[in-house]
Amino acid sequence: MEIKTVSSTQSEMTEIILPNDTNTLGNLLGGRLMHFIDLTGAMAAYRHSRTHVVTAAMDHIDFIQPVHVGDLLILKSSVNRAFSTSLEVGVKVWVEHPQSGVLLHVASAYLVFVAIDGEGHRLKVPQLLPETPDEERRFADAQRRREHREREAVRRKAERQATAALESPDATL
């Protein structure tokens, strides 16, 4: 299977923040920002896999500071690591103040996408070749985050099973 580079997956999107994107204080809605992050992340995942992708998880997101009406929102994404049928994408978000041109980092997120065919069956994705020290660091960090997600999934499953057993009509009080 083909091997791809991080640079071949890089994607960028810019949005102007309008009143419909904001809350009553004129700040960008968190859910709207998450939507933009998901779209930009999906672009990188599509570029890597060249097939349909679905969002499996938004592993982590930091909202660092607010974005206001009239600001330019700049989102950049790239694949951090490819696994068998899934990939982790990092998205970093900046705001550009249109009058001053000042750029500020406002959010970062990690997302997991799964490659699928037209019927929803998982597909293998090409491997990723990190080429720079920063890409190698993100590649290694993505593996650690994956292991953490897997441990958390096991913990949550055990918790659900324990709760279900307590809620069973046969459970003794």
MOLINZI-V848632 format. One record per residue. PHI is phi as a letter, one per 30 degrees, with the letter a starting at -180 (999 if undefined). PSI is psi as a letter, one per 20 degrees, with the letter a starting at -180 (999 if undefined). Layout:
PHI_PSI, PHI_PSI
This chain:
999_q, d_q, c_p, c_q, c_q, d_g, d_h, d_i, c_i, d_p, b_q, b_q, b_q, b_p, b_q, c_p, d_p, c_r, e_h, d_i, d_i, c_r, d_a, d_i, c_i, i_j, c_q, e_p, d_p, e_h, d_h, d_g, d_g, d_h, d_g, d_g, d_g, d_g, d_g, d_h, d_g, d_h, d_g, d_g, d_g, d_g, d_h, d_g, d_h, h_k, a_r, d_q, b_q, b_q, d_p, c_h, a_q, c_n, d_h, a_q, b_p, c_p, c_o, c_g, a_r, d_q, c_p, c_r, e_p, j_i, d_q, c_p, c_p, c_p, c_p, b_p, b_q, a_q, d_p, d_h, a_q, c_p, c_c, d_g, b_j, b_r, b_q, c_p, c_p, c_p, b_p, c_p, b_p, b_q, c_p, c_p, d_o, d_h, d_h, c_h, i_j, d_p, c_p, b_p, d_p, c_i, a_q, b_q, a_q, c_p, b_q, c_p, c_q, c_p, d_p, b_r, c_a, d_i, c_j, i_j, d_p, d_q, b_q, d_q, c_q, d_q, d_r, c_p, c_o, d_p, c_h, c_r, e_h, d_g, d_h, d_h, d_g, d_h, d_g, d_g, d_h, d_h, d_g, d_g, d_h, d_g, d_h, d_g, e_g, d_g, d_g, d_h, d_g, d_g, d_g, d_h, d_g, d_h, d_g, d_g, d_g, d_g, d_g, d_h, d_h, d_h, d_i, d_q, d_h, d_i, d_p, d_q, c_999
